[in-house]
Amino acid sequence: MNTLLKKILFCFSILLFTACNSKKETTTSDVDSTTETSILREEIIKEEIVEEPAFSIDTFSDFPPEIDGCSCYFSKNEADFKGGKKYSYMDNYEKIAFVKIDGVLVKFVQTNSEMVTETHYKNTYKSENATQNYTLETETERESQNGDETFLYTGTLKVTNQEGKSVKESFIGECGC
């Protein structure tokens, strides 16, 4: 009986030993697919986390009193521009510009102007009111003549607040007298 017990223990030990060693070997393709899955999961998470803008650039319809005569007025898209009275930016063709930020019309004073080419311009502005403390950068491209004394423009405006957070938007509009 002692031999029967030894045989049973021996078989049980072999069964136990082989069961413990039956782990699947990891192959490089398994590692690659795991890595790909992790990367895809991270990309999906990044897409789901959409940061809210620090502030909004709103539209306005009335020309401020400082905008009289020659001026530029830009809208967020072609529909707003053609419909009229929905502007995201205005300037007086000189040193004063306006942008409506979080529902408040902010007046800007030009600090730098650069003609990159005959049709491409860069301008930098600082908000006139120190408590508002915004900077405004515009890049404009003159597209075509739009009337007797007006030209069609496209470009971008970028507003940065005192914390360094920015909102950048495209525009279409015109400049002229």
C-alpha positions as CSV (number, residue, x, y, z in Angstrom):
1,M,0.0,0.0,0.0
2,N,2.9,2.2,0.6
3,T,3.9,2.0,-3.1
4,L,0.3,2.8,-4.2
5,L,0.4,5.9,-2.1
6,K,3.8,6.9,-3.6
7,K,2.5,6.4,-7.1
8,I,-0.5,8.6,-6.4
9,L,1.6,11.3,-4.8
10,F,4.0,11.1,-7.7
11,C,1.2,11.5,-10.3
12,F,-0.3,14.3,-8.4
13,S,3.0,16.1,-8.2
14,I,3.6,15.8,-11.9
15,L,0.1,17.1,-12.6
16,L,0.6,19.9,-10.2
17,F,4.0,20.8,-11.7
18,T,2.8,20.8,-15.3
19,A,-0.3,22.8,-14.3
20,C,1.9,25.5,-12.7
21,N,4.2,25.7,-15.7
22,S,1.5,25.9,-18.3
23,K,1.6,29.7,-18.4
24,K,1.4,31.1,-21.9
25,E,4.6,32.5,-23.1
26,T,4.5,36.2,-23.9
27,T,5.4,36.9,-27.5
28,T,6.4,40.2,-29.0
29,S,3.1,40.4,-30.9
30,D,1.2,40.1,-27.6
31,V,3.3,43.0,-26.2
32,D,2.8,45.0,-29.4
33,S,-0.9,44.6,-29.3
34,T,-1.0,45.5,-25.6
35,T,1.0,48.6,-26.3
36,E,-1.2,49.5,-29.2
37,T,-4.3,49.1,-27.1
38,S,-2.8,51.3,-24.3
39,I,-1.9,54.0,-26.9
40,L,-5.4,53.9,-28.4
41,R,-7.0,54.1,-25.0
42,E,-4.9,57.2,-24.2
43,E,-5.8,58.9,-27.5
44,I,-9.5,58.3,-26.8
45,I,-9.2,59.8,-23.3
46,K,-7.3,62.8,-24.8
47,E,-10.1,63.3,-27.3
48,E,-12.8,63.1,-24.7
49,I,-11.0,65.8,-22.5
50,V,-11.9,69.0,-24.4
51,E,-10.7,72.0,-22.6
52,E,-13.2,74.8,-22.2
53,P,-11.8,78.1,-23.6
54,A,-10.6,80.5,-20.9
55,F,-13.0,83.2,-22.3
56,S,-15.1,83.8,-25.3
57,I,-14.8,86.1,-28.3
58,D,-18.3,87.4,-28.9
59,T,-19.9,89.2,-31.7
60,F,-21.3,92.8,-31.7
61,S,-23.3,94.8,-34.2
62,D,-22.9,98.5,-33.5
63,F,-19.8,100.5,-34.5
64,P,-18.2,102.2,-31.5
65,P,-18.0,106.0,-31.8
66,E,-14.2,105.8,-32.4
67,I,-14.8,103.8,-35.6
68,D,-15.8,106.5,-38.0
69,G,-14.8,106.7,-41.7
70,C,-12.1,104.3,-42.9
71,S,-12.1,101.0,-40.9
72,C,-11.8,97.2,-40.9
73,Y,-14.6,95.0,-39.6
74,F,-14.3,91.2,-39.4
75,S,-16.8,88.4,-38.8
76,K,-16.2,84.8,-37.6
77,N,-17.5,83.3,-40.8
78,E,-18.8,84.2,-44.2
79,A,-22.5,83.8,-43.3
80,D,-22.1,86.4,-40.4
81,F,-20.1,88.7,-42.7
82,K,-22.6,88.6,-45.5
83,G,-25.6,88.9,-43.1
84,G,-23.9,91.9,-41.6
85,K,-24.1,93.2,-38.0
86,K,-22.2,90.3,-36.5
87,Y,-18.6,91.4,-36.0
88,S,-15.9,89.9,-33.9
89,Y,-13.3,92.6,-34.6
90,M,-13.2,96.3,-35.7
91,D,-10.4,98.8,-36.1
92,N,-10.3,102.4,-37.2
93,Y,-7.5,101.8,-39.8
94,E,-5.1,103.5,-37.4
95,K,-4.3,102.5,-33.8
96,I,-7.6,101.6,-32.1
97,A,-9.4,98.2,-32.3
98,F,-12.3,96.5,-30.5
99,V,-13.1,92.9,-29.6
100,K,-16.0,91.8,-27.4
101,I,-14.7,89.4,-24.7
102,D,-17.1,87.6,-22.4
103,G,-19.8,90.1,-23.3
104,V,-17.7,93.2,-22.7
105,L,-16.5,95.4,-25.6
106,V,-12.7,95.8,-25.0
107,K,-10.8,98.7,-26.6
108,F,-7.3,98.0,-27.7
109,V,-4.4,100.3,-28.7
110,Q,-1.9,99.2,-31.3
111,T,1.6,98.5,-30.1
112,N,3.2,97.1,-33.3
113,S,2.4,96.8,-37.0
114,E,4.3,94.8,-39.5
115,M,3.8,94.5,-43.3
116,V,5.0,91.0,-44.0
117,T,4.3,91.2,-47.7
118,E,2.2,93.6,-49.8
119,T,-0.9,91.6,-48.8
120,H,0.0,90.0,-45.4
121,Y,0.0,92.1,-42.2
122,K,0.6,91.4,-38.6
123,N,-0.6,93.7,-35.8
124,T,-0.3,93.6,-32.0
125,Y,-2.5,95.5,-29.6
126,K,-2.8,95.9,-25.8
127,S,-6.1,96.6,-24.0
128,E,-6.5,100.2,-23.1
129,N,-7.9,99.5,-19.7
130,A,-5.1,98.0,-17.5
131,T,-7.6,96.0,-15.4
132,Q,-8.7,94.0,-18.4
133,N,-5.0,93.3,-19.4
134,Y,-5.5,91.5,-22.7
135,T,-3.2,91.4,-25.7
136,L,-4.5,91.0,-29.3
137,E,-2.6,89.8,-32.3
138,T,-4.1,89.9,-35.8
139,E,-2.8,88.3,-39.0
140,T,-4.6,89.5,-42.1
141,E,-4.3,88.6,-45.8
142,R,-5.8,90.9,-48.4
143,E,-7.7,88.7,-50.8
144,S,-9.4,90.9,-53.4
145,Q,-11.0,94.2,-54.1
146,N,-14.5,94.1,-52.8
147,G,-15.9,97.5,-53.8
148,D,-14.7,100.9,-55.0
149,E,-12.7,101.5,-51.9
150,T,-12.9,98.2,-49.9
151,F,-10.9,95.1,-49.9
152,L,-11.8,91.6,-48.7
153,Y,-9.6,90.2,-45.9
154,T,-9.2,86.8,-44.2
155,G,-7.0,86.0,-41.2
156,T,-6.8,85.1,-37.6
157,L,-7.1,87.0,-34.3
158,K,-5.6,85.8,-31.1
159,V,-6.6,87.2,-27.7
160,T,-4.4,86.4,-24.7
161,N,-5.4,87.1,-21.1
162,Q,-3.1,88.0,-18.2
163,E,-2.8,84.3,-17.2
164,G,-1.4,83.6,-20.6
165,K,-4.5,81.7,-21.8
166,S,-5.4,82.4,-25.4
167,V,-8.3,82.1,-27.8
168,K,-7.6,82.1,-31.5
169,E,-10.3,82.4,-34.2
170,S,-10.4,82.8,-38.0
171,F,-12.2,85.7,-39.6
172,I,-13.4,87.2,-42.9
173,G,-14.2,90.8,-43.5
174,E,-13.3,94.0,-45.2
175,C,-11.3,97.1,-44.8
176,G,-11.9,100.4,-46.6
177,C,-13.3,103.9,-46.6
